[in-house]
Amino acid sequence: MQADRFDRATPPVAPTSPGLSVDEQGRGTFAVAAPRARAVDLCIRQGAAERRQRLRHFDGGLRWDHVTGMVPGTEYGLRVDGPWDPARGLFSSPHKLLLDPWARGISHSSPLLSSFFPFEVDSMLDRVGEQHELSRTDSADSAVWSVVVSDAFDWQDDLRPLVDWDATVLYELHVKGFTRLQEDLPHEQRGTYAGLGHPAVTGYLRSLGVTTVELLPIHAAMDEPHLTRLGLTNYWGYSTLSYFAPDPSLATTAAQQAGAQAVLDEVKTMVRNLHAAGLEVVLDVVYNHTAEGGADGPSLSLRGLDNLEYYWTDGGIFQDVTGTGGTLDPRSVHVMDLILSSLRYWVTEVHVDGFRFDLAATLGRDDRGFRPDHPLLRAIATDPVLRTVKLIAEPWDVGTGGWQTGSFPVPFAEWNDAFRDDVRSFWLADRGHRARTGETGVGGVRDLATRLAGSSDLFSAQDPPELPEGRSLRSPWASINYVTAHDGFTLRDLTVYETKRNEANGEDNRDGTSNNRSYHHGHEGEVDPAQEGAAEIEAARRRSARSLLATLLLASGTPMLTAGDEFGRTQRGNNNAYCQDNEISWIDWRLDARATALRETVVELLRLRGEHPQLRSPHFLRPADPAALDAGQIAWFGADGEEMDHRSWMDPSRHLLTMLRPAVHGREGAEHLLVILSSEEGPTTVRLPRAPWPQGTARVLLDTAAERPGDRSLTPIVDGSLEVAGGSVVVLGLPARGPQEPVQTLS
């Protein structure tokens, strides 16, 4: 009777969403969204043969049918018979075996091959002729096949760490690059999911003090044509092939040979091990474009199914707001369904703790431009599964009106590029300009203060005017503060290079930004230790690096570190190393004494951040009232110890700022914090604030003029004053006195 039920010509219930839904015997339904297709065949791989099953039914844009025998390990693909008219954006071809967009496993990682293109291409993957001529080369033998996998996995009572946003410290890393040269790992696990979950790695991350790893894309990916022509690969992975399947190339060789199930299980084991170490896992996801690119790209999946449904076109012309040649169409209900289902899958089945959305402004676009209330953004923000995890937007794309920092709806956090730019300018670019020109009136402290205080100028800008004064719909944690990321100079290179060195990328150094806001401290590139003045240059560079890190980790908001910056890794001046799957991008774990000292500074800064809750305020800060200080307040002072006034804020010749962050009331051992930041060239005498501001015996908690965080002897406090070295940050702790305690004299 059951067999008869699956063979009916008109089944009673149609699937409501795409994908494969089967029981343990492999019986159920398969559906795919292809509204413009004339016919779709499900192709089952049986050895060297291919068995085709026509999907007989059509409902709501879905082609579907009942299936049998779709057990784990089964390889399958799709063939589409539909319109071929590239000028109108129609690329259907039954000669191309397509990947199921909802497949949770793939057969293997593959380079980009000429057989994947629906039109004729030459050996360099360039289109042959003026028009797109249909390719009749069958791609089945070389194609990446979809693979059925099981969701069964021994999670061993896995629990998500559930780190509160105000306690979160993000650490951005690449699965392969982070562990490829890590000698504490078994050789076969280096550069893999298994390696990232190894105790040697999780122990390192825990000892550093970060809470959340943000992984560059691990969705299955494929290289772009121009990289294939250059003999390079998309190392970063921002060229997605599948939104459900993990990339096999990041798994161990044994898992790749065992197949898609073993690869998926290795990913889940990595997540389970990171959770066991108390670390959250956030995935960088690319829902704005795919590996199919624009009009001259391959037909791997969505393009061959229904190009006009999945990609944003106008009269057959691809709309490109991503810089890749094409854009997924967030207006399409089938694109929305694909994105939402992919996100839910990674949370429910792989147990990840959040997502960072690449070029997220694209996801909020319609015909009028970006909309914070876009249906897709609303769906993500209100989904009962997704609202339980961290959501982080890269709030821009390259289209008109693409810069949208501060515009995303609650509960999104956002990368804050203004923090990056203003902090770099204060510590590096402005100092470099003053050093070259002798001008003193370049810089100022106003923008730095805004970023230290949580960037309320950006993140409360969308608040309705009816909100009570001092209230906001958003919190400082919505600002993802960063000085470096995967894209751009490393922290070390910010202090060593003012000019990018991207020749290895094969584009004659034209790629990558030229707006680095860096400062080489008087010498471009690495300096020969035997060169006169080399020691002074290197000392200044290390001091700047420590001060940048201190600013990042003491600011209000959510800090993000880039892997390796804590010990000064370099990419040799390459600020766009997306295609460098080699020692340029891989982290070198051979640490000398100076690298170790820098890492110790980061550990100390994160300890200070953790021990002083006023640095993690859940609300935007209010001007301090010396008669009733609390941890939600902030005050600013100049080198003379006087409060900053309007004229001081507008003075571009000021390069020193003192920030007061009052203690939390009633907390045992609580301290007020004074943070002094000086980008002056030389030492400056700083007077600490006088009464009625907090008084008492101050202690030096950190001085970035010191190579190691434990060396505080450089900062004696005499008669309420101290000398602050140029280019440094000093953190002081003052005892929080009770209301009845007398004011003491600072010494």
PAGUBA-618038 format. One line per field, with one value per residue (C-alpha): chain; z, x, y. Coordinates in steps of 0.001 Angstrom, whole numbers, plus 524288, in hexadecimal, padded with zeros to 5 digits. Each point is the difference from the previous one (the first is absolute). Layout:
// PAGUBA-618038
gupa	A,...
pz	Z,...
px	X,...
py	Y,...
This chain:
// PAGUBA-618038
gupa	A,A,A,A,A,A,A,A,A,A,A,A,A,A,A,A,A,A,A,A,A,A,A,A,A,A,A,A,A,A,A,A,A,A,A,A,A,A,A,A,A,A,A,A,A,A,A,A,A,A,A,A,A,A,A,A,A,A,A,A,A,A,A,A,A,A,A,A,A,A,A,A,A,A,A,A,A,A,A,A,A,A,A,A,A,A,A,A,A,A,A,A,A,A,A,A,A,A,A,A,A,A,A,A,A,A,A,A,A,A,A,A,A,A,A,A,A,A,A,A,A,A,A,A,A,A,A,A,A,A,A,A,A,A,A,A,A,A,A,A,A,A,A,A,A,A,A,A,A,A,A,A,A,A,A,A,A,A,A,A,A,A,A,A,A,A,A,A,A,A,A,A,A,A,A,A,A,A,A,A,A,A,A,A,A,A,A,A,A,A,A,A,A,A,A,A,A,A,A,A,A,A,A,A,A,A,A,A,A,A,A,A,A,A,A,A,A,A,A,A,A,A,A,A,A,A,A,A,A,A,A,A,A,A,A,A,A,A,A,A,A,A,A,A,A,A,A,A,A,A,A,A,A,A,A,A,A,A,A,A,A,A,A,A,A,A,A,A,A,A,A,A,A,A,A,A,A,A,A,A,A,A,A,A,A,A,A,A,A,A,A,A,A,A,A,A,A,A,A,A,A,A,A,A,A,A,A,A,A,A,A,A,A,A,A,A,A,A,A,A,A,A,A,A,A,A,A,A,A,A,A,A,A,A,A,A,A,A,A,A,A,A,A,A,A,A,A,A,A,A,A,A,A,A,A,A,A,A,A,A,A,A,A,A,A,A,A,A,A,A,A,A,A,A,A,A,A,A,A,A,A,A,A,A,A,A,A,A,A,A,A,A,A,A,A,A,A,A,A,A,A,A,A,A,A,A,A,A,A,A,A,A,A,A,A,A,A,A,A,A,A,A,A,A,A,A,A,A,A,A,A,A,A,A,A,A,A,A,A,A,A,A,A,A,A,A,A,A,A,A,A,A,A,A,A,A,A,A,A,A,A,A,A,A,A,A,A,A,A,A,A,A,A,A,A,A,A,A,A,A,A,A,A,A,A,A,A,A,A,A,A,A,A,A,A,A,A,A,A,A,A,A,A,A,A,A,A,A,A,A,A,A,A,A,A,A,A,A,A,A,A,A,A,A,A,A,A,A,A,A,A,A,A,A,A,A,A,A,A,A,A,A,A,A,A,A,A,A,A,A,A,A,A,A,A,A,A,A,A,A,A,A,A,A,A,A,A,A,A,A,A,A,A,A,A,A,A,A,A,A,A,A,A,A,A,A,A,A,A,A,A,A,A,A,A,A,A,A,A,A,A,A,A,A,A,A,A,A,A,A,A,A,A,A,A,A,A,A,A,A,A,A,A,A,A,A,A,A,A,A,A,A,A,A,A,A,A,A,A,A,A,A,A,A,A,A,A,A,A,A,A,A,A,A,A,A,A,A,A,A,A,A,A,A,A,A,A,A,A,A,A,A,A,A,A,A,A,A,A,A,A,A,A,A,A,A,A,A,A,A,A,A,A,A,A,A,A,A,A,A,A,A,A,A,A,A,A,A,A,A,A,A,A,A,A,A,A,A,A,A,A,A,A,A,A,A,A,A,A,A,A,A,A,A,A,A,A,A,A,A,A,A,A,A,A,A,A
pz	80000,8032D,7F2D1,7F960,807D6,7FAF1,7F1FD,7FEC1,7F496,8082C,80E09,809F7,806BA,7F94C,80709,80455,7FEE9,7F7B5,803C2,80304,80A9C,801F6,80AA1,80453,7F42A,7F6C0,7FC72,7FF7E,7F72E,7F8AB,7FB44,7F9A3,7FC83,7F143,7FBBA,7F1D6,7FD44,7F651,806EC,80AD5,8017F,80CA8,7FC17,808D8,7FE8C,7FFA2,7FDC0,7F289,7FC3A,8025F,802C2,7FD14,80625,7FA8E,80A99,7FBA2,8089B,80023,80B38,8038C,7F7DD,80583,7F770,80872,8010F,8092C,800C6,8051C,802F0,803E4,80B55,805B3,7F67D,7F3DE,7F5F6,7F7C3,7F787,7F7C0,7F18F,7FAF9,7F2FF,7FE7E,7F809,7FAA3,7FD1F,8068C,7FB08,8087C,80B4B,7FD40,80103,80114,7FA35,80202,7FCFC,80D49,80C5C,80AC8,80EA5,8085F,806EA,80C57,7FFE2,80D3A,7FA7D,7F379,7F994,7FFD0,7FEB5,7F1FA,7F85D,7F64B,7F32D,7F24F,80036,80A7B,7F6BE,7F8CF,7F43E,7F858,80684,7FC4C,807F4,807E5,80346,7F7A1,7F7E5,7F1EC,7F657,801AA,80447,80A07,7F7D3,80699,804D8,7FD30,80885,80A5F,80D77,80792,8004D,805B2,807AA,80E9F,803F9,80B20,80A93,80966,80E26,80D03,80AB3,80A72,8087D,80DE8,805A1,80DA8,806D1,7F8B4,80582,7F95C,808B3,7FEAA,80279,802C4,7F5EF,809E9,803A7,7F20B,7FA1C,7F1D3,7F9C6,7F126,7FA05,7F413,802CC,7F78D,80203,80EBB,801B6,7F397,8066B,80DF4,803F9,80C71,7F77E,7F9DA,7F229,7F9E0,80787,7FC69,7F7E2,8027E,80798,808C2,802B6,8042A,809BC,8058D,80E73,7FC4D,7F85D,808E1,80B91,7F949,7FD21,80DF5,80578,7F74D,805CA,7F3FB,800C3,7F1FE,7F3C1,7F348,7F4DE,7F244,7F6B7,80147,7F673,7F41B,7F658,7F268,7FA04,7F6DB,7F1B2,80136,80B49,7F86A,7F4B4,80968,80640,80D0B,808D3,80800,80CFB,80824,7FA78,7FC60,7F3CC,804AE,7F8DC,80A40,80B85,8072D,7FD48,806EF,7F796,7FF18,7FD8F,80E3F,80524,802B6,7F4AC,806AB,800D7,7F1DD,7FBA0,80886,7F9DE,802EA,80C8D,805F7,7FC1B,8065A,80C3B,800F1,7FFA6,80AAE,80833,7FE9B,804CD,80B38,80452,7FF4A,80815,809F3,80185,80263,7F29E,7F70F,7F14D,7F679,7F159,7F5A5,7F5AA,7F220,7FBF8,7F6D0,7F472,7FC20,7F8C9,7F37C,7FF1B,7F4EA,7F1E8,7FC4C,80BB6,80107,801B5,80C82,8067D,800E9,7F29B,7F8FF,8080A,7FDAE,7FE84,80007,80C9A,807FF,7FAB3,7FF44,7F1AA,7F860,7F221,800BB,804BE,80CD8,80AB0,807AE,80D69,80518,7F6E6,7FB41,7F38F,805B0,80BCA,80625,7FF9F,80E00,7FA73,7FBA5,8093A,7FBD6,80321,80D2F,8029E,7FC4C,808FC,80BA2,7FEEE,7FEDB,80C30,807C8,7FBB6,804E0,80D1B,80245,7F9F0,80127,80CA5,7FBC9,8086D,7F600,7F2CF,7FA37,7F366,7F524,7F8B1,807E1,7F9EB,7F3FB,80809,80325,7F22A,7F7A2,7F413,80834,80653,80DCA,809BA,80E72,7FFDD,7F444,800E4,80038,80B1F,80779,7FDD8,80542,80BA3,803F9,7FCF3,80C8D,7FD32,7FAF4,80A50,80A0D,7F9B2,7FCFF,7F362,7FAB5,7F3B3,7F760,7FD9C,7F24D,7F1E6,7F3CF,7FA86,80099,80E23,80441,80C8F,80AA7,80C9F,80B44,7F7C6,802B1,80871,80D89,80341,7F5E1,803FC,7F575,7FC28,8032B,7F571,8060B,80C1E,7F784,7F867,80B4B,808D2,7F516,7FCFB,80E22,80244,7F260,7F45E,806EF,806F8,7F321,7F9AF,80B42,7FF68,7F16F,7FFA9,80D66,8012C,80DB4,7FD39,7F9C9,8072D,80C73,809A4,7FD3C,7F702,808C5,80BA4,7F839,7FCA2,80DC3,8052E,7F74A,7F36B,80404,7F4B5,7F6F4,807DC,805A3,7F391,7FC2B,80D28,7FF89,80591,809DB,80809,80D79,8008A,801BE,7FB54,7F381,7F942,7FE7B,808F7,7FEFC,7FDA3,7F2B9,7FBEA,7FC08,8027D,7F840,7FB85,7F68B,7F96F,7F5E4,7F5BA,800F6,806C6,80C06,80C67,7FDEC,7F1ED,803EE,8072E,7F587,7F2DA,7FA6B,7F27E,7FD00,7FA70,7F882,7F45D,80364,7FCFB,7F181,7FDE6,7FF42,80DBD,7FB7D,80974,80E55,80631,7FFDE,80B97,80A58,809F9,803DA,80455,7FD8C,80AE1,7F72B,7F7AA,7F5D6,80214,80951,804EC,8002D,80E4F,7FC8E,7FA4F,807FC,807DD,7FD9D,80E70,801FD,7F42A,80469,80DE1,7FAE2,7F760,80B39,808BC,7F5B2,7FEC0,80EB0,80037,7F4DC,80732,80CAE,7F940,7F9ED,80C68,80940,7F759,80211,7F655,7FBA7,7FC9D,7F4F1,7FF09,7F389,801E0,801B5,802C0,80E56,7FCCE,7F42B,7F434,7F2A7,7F234,7FA8D,7FC60,7F88B,803D1,7F796,80231,7FBEC,7F600,807C4,804F9,804A5,80A33,7FCE6,8067D,808C1,80DFD,803E3,80DE1,8021D,80A20,804A4,80CED,7FA7A,7F9F6,80CE3,80732,7F6DC,8025A,80EAB,7FE3A,7F93A,80AE3,80A16,7F896,7FF20,80E7A,802E7,7F745,80700,80DBD,7FDCB,7FC23,7FD2D,7F37F,7FBB0,80227,7F9D9,7FD8B,7F920,809A7,806A5,803BA,80D70,80C15,80A18,80B08,7FC20,7F7A8,7FA67,7F5F4,7F55E,7FF7C,7F975,8017C,7F7EB,803D9,7F9B6,803E4,80A04,80733,7FC3E,7F9CD,7F156,7FB29,7F262,7FBF5,8046B,7F855,7F3B2,8015A,7F5D1,806F6,80BC6,7FF97,80E04,806B9,80D79,801A0,80D3B,80133,80D99,807AA,80256,80CE7,80AF9,7F956,80929,7FBDD,7F588,7F984,7F7F9,7F397,7F9FD,7F242,7FA36,7F158,7FA10,7F1B0,802A0,7FA66,80D11,80E82,80612,80E31,8035E,80BCB,80563,8023A,80CA0,809DB,7FF43,7F684,805FD,80868,80753,7FDD7,7F19F,7FB2E,7F259,7F9F4,7F282,7F869,7F1A0,8006C,806DC,7F7DF,809ED,80773,80D38,7FEA1,805E4,80585,7F428,8053A,80D63,8050D,80766,80604,7F792,7F346,7F76B,7F396,7F4C0,7F4E8,7F241,7F88B,80C41,80866,80ED3,80816,80E36,80A89,80ABD,80BD6,7FFA8,80D06,806DC,80199,80E11,7FD72,7FF8D,7F386,80062,7F9F1,7F3FA,800F6
px	80000,80B0B,8065A,7F310,7FF0C,80D13,7FCA3,7F368,7FF51,7F918,804B8,7F721,80A1D,80A28,80C6B,7FF9F,80E89,80B4B,80993,80046,7F6FC,80128,7FEE6,80A8F,7FD2D,8023C,7F1A6,7F950,7FFCC,809A4,7FD08,80774,7FBEE,800DE,7F3E9,8042F,804BE,7F899,804C8,8095C,8064B,80567,80C48,804BA,80E15,80152,80E42,8036A,7F1BD,7F5DB,7F1BC,7F6A8,7F2C7,7F734,7FA34,7F1E4,7F92A,7FFEA,7FAC8,80343,80C55,804AD,802ED,7FE89,7FD08,80061,80D0F,80544,80DA8,80565,807F2,80C36,80B51,7F764,8059B,7F676,7FEB1,7F62D,7FE13,7F718,7F928,7FC4A,801BA,80D69,800ED,80BEC,7FC78,7F3CC,80757,7FB52,80A90,7F8E3,80765,7FD71,80E69,80413,7FE6D,7FC45,801E5,7F3C2,7FFF4,7FB29,809DD,8067D,80BCC,807EF,8084E,80CEC,806D9,802B8,8075F,7F825,7FF82,7FBEC,7F571,7F8C0,7FCDE,7F2EA,8060A,80C5E,80C89,80E3D,80B34,800C2,7F172,7FCE3,7F397,801E8,7FA54,7F7B6,7F3DA,7FDE1,80016,7F9A5,809E6,7FBFF,80AC5,7F9DE,8054C,7FBF3,80D75,8068C,7F4B2,7FF08,7F4D0,7F675,800E5,7F57B,804AD,7FA21,7FD69,80300,80BA3,8045F,7FFD9,80343,7F6D6,805E4,7FBF6,80209,80865,7F604,8098B,7F8FE,80297,80628,809D9,80308,80D9B,80057,80BD8,7FFC2,8079B,80143,7FE8F,80B87,808E0,7FEBC,804CF,80798,80D33,7FC3A,80A3E,7F8C0,7F5E8,80104,804B8,7F383,7F79C,80761,7F7C9,7F33E,7F352,80594,80BF3,7F7DE,7F8D1,80C7E,802FA,80CC4,7F83C,7F432,80936,80771,7F374,7FB53,80CFA,7FF7C,7F2F1,7F73F,7F228,7FB8C,806E1,7FB2D,8038C,80256,7F6B0,7FF63,7F4C2,80444,8062B,805FC,80A18,7FCD9,8045D,80A1F,806AF,80010,8068E,80A5F,8021D,7FAE9,7F4BC,7F5C3,8068B,7F677,7F44E,7F73E,7FB4D,7F536,7FC03,7F69F,7F95A,7FDD5,80BEE,80CFC,80C11,806F6,80D3C,80093,7FE03,80A85,80457,7F9C6,7F2CD,8009E,802C8,7F50B,7F631,7F64B,7FADC,80D94,80296,7F35A,802C5,80D8B,7F9D9,7F664,80B05,80771,7F42D,7FDCA,80E2E,80000,7F390,80609,80AE4,7F5D3,801BE,7F50F,80090,7FB8A,8002B,80313,7F572,7FEEE,7F1C1,80209,80611,804D5,80B3F,7F812,80369,7FA56,7FC22,80CC9,80062,7FDC0,7F318,801C5,7F2B1,7F6EC,8033E,7FC60,7F3AF,7FA04,80946,7F55B,7FA24,80C74,8080C,7FCC1,7FED7,7F9FF,7FC57,8093C,80B46,80622,7FF38,80CA2,800AB,809E0,80B80,7FF61,7F81E,7F310,7F721,7F67A,7F264,7FB02,7F2AB,7FDA6,7F827,80831,80CBF,7FA7E,7FBF1,80D7E,806E7,7F717,80034,80ED0,8014F,7F69E,80714,80D31,7FA0F,7F758,80851,80DE4,7FDEB,806D2,7FDFC,7FE71,8032D,80786,7F92D,80955,7FB93,7F385,7FACA,7FCE6,7F6AB,7F808,7FE89,7F3E7,7FD21,80153,80CF0,80334,7F4C9,8020E,7F24E,802A6,7F7F7,80C43,80645,7F329,7FEC2,80DAF,7FE0F,7F2FE,802AA,7FE52,80C7A,808A4,7FC77,806C8,80D73,80953,7FD2A,80AC9,7FEDF,80ACE,7F79E,803E7,80144,80548,7F2F6,7F9FD,7FCE3,807D2,805D7,7F60E,807BF,7F67A,7F3DE,7FD33,7F478,80085,80584,80AE5,80D8C,80858,80E2C,803AC,8090A,7FFBB,80687,80A80,80283,7FFCC,808A0,809C1,80038,80298,80B11,805D8,7FBCE,7FF63,80CD9,8065A,7FB10,8051D,80D1D,80157,7FB1E,80311,7F203,7FA6C,7F1D4,7FCBC,7F772,7F8CC,7F91A,7F189,7FE21,8081C,7F744,7F3BF,80535,804C3,7F27B,7F8DE,7FCF8,7F27C,80083,7FE61,7F88A,7F585,7FDE5,7F41E,7F924,7F242,7FF48,7F5BC,809BF,80310,80C6E,80C08,7F945,802CF,7FA7D,80DDA,80B86,80E9B,80232,7F986,80CB9,809C8,80C81,80BDA,80CDF,8034C,7F897,802EE,7FEBD,80B18,80D0B,802E3,802F2,80E8E,7FF36,7F86C,80C35,809B5,7FA14,7F94F,7FEF6,7F982,8084C,7F633,80846,7FE38,7F17B,802D6,7F917,80BD0,7FD30,7F32B,7F79D,7FDFE,7FD81,809B6,7F924,80789,801BF,80CC2,80D20,80D22,806BC,80A64,803AB,7F7DC,80062,8078B,80C58,80D7A,803D2,80DAA,7FA98,80224,7F3D4,7FA13,7FDF2,7F8B9,7F756,7FC9A,7FD36,7F6D7,7F8ED,7FDD8,7FB3B,7F62C,7FB24,7FDFB,7F8DD,7F704,7FCAA,7FDAD,7F6C0,7F896,7FEA2,7FCE6,7F592,7F175,7FA66,80374,80E66,804A8,80E06,805BD,80749,80E8D,7FF70,80217,80DFB,802AF,7FE3D,80309,7FAED,80C0F,7F806,7F559,7F318,7F742,80510,7F347,8070C,80C3F,7FEB7,80E09,80942,7FB74,7F304,80309,80350,80E18,7FFFD,80EAA,7FF5A,80BC6,800AF,7FA04,7F499,7FDA2,80066,7F5C4,7F73B,8019B,7FB52,7F3AE,7FD82,80190,7F6F4,7F587,801AC,7FDEA,7F413,7FA67,802C6,7FA84,7F1A9,7FF3D,8079F,7F4AF,7F47F,7F351,7FB7D,80581,80783,7FB3F,8084A,805B5,7FAA8,80B06,7F60F,7F99D,80916,7FB8B,804E6,7F712,8074D,80C24,80852,80B0C,80BE3,80BB8,80E3D,7FDBD,7F5D9,7F50D,7F35A,7FF5E,7F7E8,7FAD1,80C44,80886,7F7EF,80155,80EBA,8072B,80CFF,7FBBC,805A8,7FDD4,7F35E,7FC9E,7F3B4,7F990,7F797,7F9BF,7FEEB,7F411,7F97F,800B6,8097A,80AB4,80D4D,7F9F5,808D5,7FDBF,80811,807BA,804AE,809EE,8025F,80AFE,803D3,809B6,80D71,806DB,7FD0A,7F561,7FDC0,7F1FB,7F8DA,7F57A,7F281,7FE71,7F4E4,7F47E,80450,8049B,80C0D,8085B,80C27,80085,80658,80513,7F8C7,8063E,8098D,801EE,80D31,804A2,8037F,7F9AB,7F382,8062E,809F5,7F948,80C03,80042,7F446,80264,7F519,80543,7F757,7F486,8079C,806CD,807EF,7F982,808A9,7FC5D,7F7FB,7FB89,7F430,8006D,7F532,7FE9E,7F74C,7FA61,7F8E9,7F162,7FD15,7F2F4,7F7A4,8048F,80E8C,80850,806B5,80E58,80BB5,804EB,80E52
py	80000,80972,7FDC1,80332,80C97,804C6,7FC8F,807A9,80955,80A47,7FF35,80654,808B1,80888,80446,80E1E,8028D,7FB01,7F571,7F19D,7FAD4,7F150,7F5C0,7F66D,7F77A,80B71,8019D,80D26,80BE0,80865,80DCF,80B0E,80DE1,801E4,807A5,8022A,7F22F,7F7A2,7F3C9,7FC18,7F2A5,7FAA1,7F894,7F501,7FB9B,7F13D,7FCBD,80537,8009B,80A77,7FCFA,80B11,80250,80A9A,808B3,7FF0E,809C5,80ED9,8083D,80E04,8002F,7F2EC,7F448,7F3E9,7F1A7,7F466,7F903,7F334,7FB08,80D4F,7FAA3,80669,7FF2C,800EE,80962,807B4,80C02,80763,8026E,80AA4,80123,80E18,80C5D,80364,80E8A,80620,80D8A,7FF0F,7F9B7,7F20B,7F57D,7F2EC,7F483,7F16C,7FD97,80541,7F81F,8097E,7FFC0,7FF92,80D5F,7F939,7F4DF,7FE13,7F915,80059,7F59F,8075A,80D00,80386,80A41,807DA,7F84F,803BF,7F580,807BB,80B2C,7FF7C,806C6,7FD6D,804B4,7FED0,7FA57,80C97,7FF26,80BD2,7FFE0,7FBDA,809C7,80C0C,7F898,7F541,7F3AA,7F449,7F5FC,7F1FB,7FA54,7F77D,8037A,7F3CF,7F9A2,80C1B,805FD,801DC,7F717,801E4,7F5A2,7FB57,800BD,7FC5E,809F1,7F5D0,803C4,7FDA1,80DB4,7FAED,80992,80B75,80D29,80D0A,808DC,80B19,80B0F,80CCA,80A6D,80932,7F568,7FBFB,80100,7FBA7,7F98C,7FF3F,7F4BC,7F74E,7F174,7FC24,80BA2,7FFC8,7F20E,7FCB1,802E5,7FC7B,7F5FE,7FC2C,7F927,7F281,80208,7FAC2,809C8,80C4F,80944,7F8B9,80065,7F55E,80850,80BAA,7F775,7FA06,802CC,806AA,80A25,8016C,80122,80AF1,8076A,7FE95,8049B,80BF9,803FB,80084,7FA98,7FE3B,7FB54,805D8,7F6DB,804CF,7F8E4,7F13A,7FE2A,7F833,8096C,80083,80907,80B33,7FF4D,80AC8,7F8EA,7F342,80711,80502,7F2B4,8052D,7FC1A,80724,7FD03,80803,7F89D,80B7B,7F8F1,7F704,7F3A5,7FA9E,8068D,7F328,7F789,8026C,80151,7F2C7,8065C,8045E,7F230,7F5F9,7F775,7F449,806DB,8046E,7F224,7FA99,8094B,80ABD,7F9E9,7FF7B,80E21,80496,7F817,80614,80D84,7FC3A,7FA57,80CCB,807A8,7F683,8011D,80ED5,80040,7F6C5,80A13,80A9D,80654,8046C,7FDA7,80A8B,7FD5D,80A2C,7FDC4,80534,800F9,80B7F,7F8C7,7F280,7F99F,8013E,80E76,80813,7FDB6,7F951,7F6F3,7F152,7F8EF,7F848,8005D,80BC0,805A3,7F385,7FE0A,80D5B,80B60,80A5D,7FAD6,7FF92,80B5D,80E65,80389,80B23,7FC9A,7F473,80888,7FBDC,80A4C,8006C,8066E,7F623,8022E,7F1E1,80191,7FB79,80128,7F687,805ED,80216,803B6,7F1F6,7F77A,7F454,80725,803FE,7F1F1,7FB07,809B2,7FE1A,7F13E,7FFDC,80863,7F788,7F3AC,804AF,803A9,7F42F,7F53E,8052A,807AB,80C84,80C06,80AB2,805D5,80B3A,8041A,803F1,80C4E,7FFD7,80C88,7F7BD,7F7B7,80C21,80529,80157,80858,80C68,7FC9A,7FB9C,7FE9D,7FCE3,7FA2A,7F73E,7F366,7F795,807A7,7FFC6,7F166,7FD8C,80909,7F9EE,7F1B5,7F805,7F85E,80AE5,809F9,7F737,80188,80B1A,8076F,808C4,80839,804F3,80C0B,803D3,7FBAF,806AD,80497,80D88,80364,7F440,8059E,7FCF0,7FF4A,801C7,7FD7F,7F1B4,7FC14,7FA21,7F5F4,8015C,80461,8065C,80135,80E09,80509,80D86,7FA56,7F9D4,80C7F,8099F,7F7C0,7FD9E,80E85,803D7,7F664,7FEEA,80847,80D22,7FD74,7FC5E,80C73,80848,7F92A,80282,80E10,80561,804C9,7FEE5,8036C,7F302,7F657,80353,7F71D,80200,7F450,7F736,80346,7FCEE,7F285,7FD2D,80347,7F643,8077F,8046C,809AE,7F452,7F602,808C8,807D2,7F7D2,80179,805A5,80DD6,7FBCC,7F825,8059F,80801,7F7AB,7F39E,7F884,7F410,7FB23,7FDB2,80298,7F17E,801DC,80683,7F58B,80787,7FBF2,80588,7F504,7F4F5,7F59B,80AAF,809DE,80145,7F7EF,80796,7FE1F,80481,80C41,8045D,7FBA6,803AA,80BE3,7F9FA,7F2F2,7F4FC,7F7A9,7FBE0,7F196,80166,80145,80CFE,80902,80514,80622,7F820,80303,80D30,80B24,80660,7F890,80B02,7F9AF,80571,7F9AF,807CB,80595,7F441,7F8CB,7F15F,7F77C,8067A,7F9D6,7FE79,804D4,80C9E,80C52,8031F,7F2A0,7FD39,80CD4,7FDAB,7F24A,8047D,80A8F,7F62F,7F6A0,80AFE,80432,7F20E,7FF14,80CF4,7FC14,7F379,80766,80970,7F4BA,7F80C,80B4E,80650,7FEA4,7F633,7F23C,7FE4F,7F74F,7FB56,7FA80,7F33D,801EB,80E8A,7FCD0,7FC4B,80878,7F73A,805D9,7FE06,806EB,80BE8,7F8C0,80661,7F761,7F23C,7F960,7F7A6,7FCA5,7F218,7FFC4,80595,80DD7,7FCE8,7F475,80389,7FDCC,7FAC1,80197,80ACA,80797,8073D,80C70,7F8AC,7F92E,80CF8,805C2,7F45B,801F6,80DFC,7FB2C,7F638,80ACD,80928,7F58E,7FD47,80E73,80031,7F430,80522,80DAB,7FF4C,80E94,7FD0E,7F75C,8091C,7FAF4,80E04,80BCC,80844,80C66,80BD5,7FDAB,806B6,800D6,80093,7F32B,7F7D4,7F30F,7F664,80530,80CEB,80550,80C39,805BA,80805,80640,7FF1D,80AC4,7F7EC,80950,7FB82,800FF,80B73,802F9,80733,7F4A4,7F636,80809,80204,7F7A3,80216,7F7EC,7F255,7FB99,7FC35,7FAB9,7F7DC,7FD7A,7F3D9,7FFCD,7F363,7F7A3,803B2,7F62E,7F6DE,7FB48,804F8,808A0,809F0,80C0A,7FF47,80B15,7FD01,80972,7FF4A,807FB,80065,80ADA,7FDC4,80179,7FEF5,8087C,8036C,7FCD8,8054D,7F727,805D2,807AF,7FF49,7FE59,7F57F,7F316,80116,7F643,7F81A,7FC94,7F38B,7FD9F,7F4A3,800B0,80860,7FCF1,806D1,7F3AE,7F41E,7F6F2,802F3,7FD26,80AEB,80BE3,8069F,808EF,80761,8061A,808BF,80BC5,80A91,7FC45,80054,7F629,8000D,7F8DC,7FB74,803F5,7F609,7F8F1,7FCAD,80020,7F9CC,8041E,7FA78,808A1,7FA6E,80245,80671,7FF7C,80C3F,80254,7FE67,80C4B,80417,7FC3F,80669,7F921,7FC83
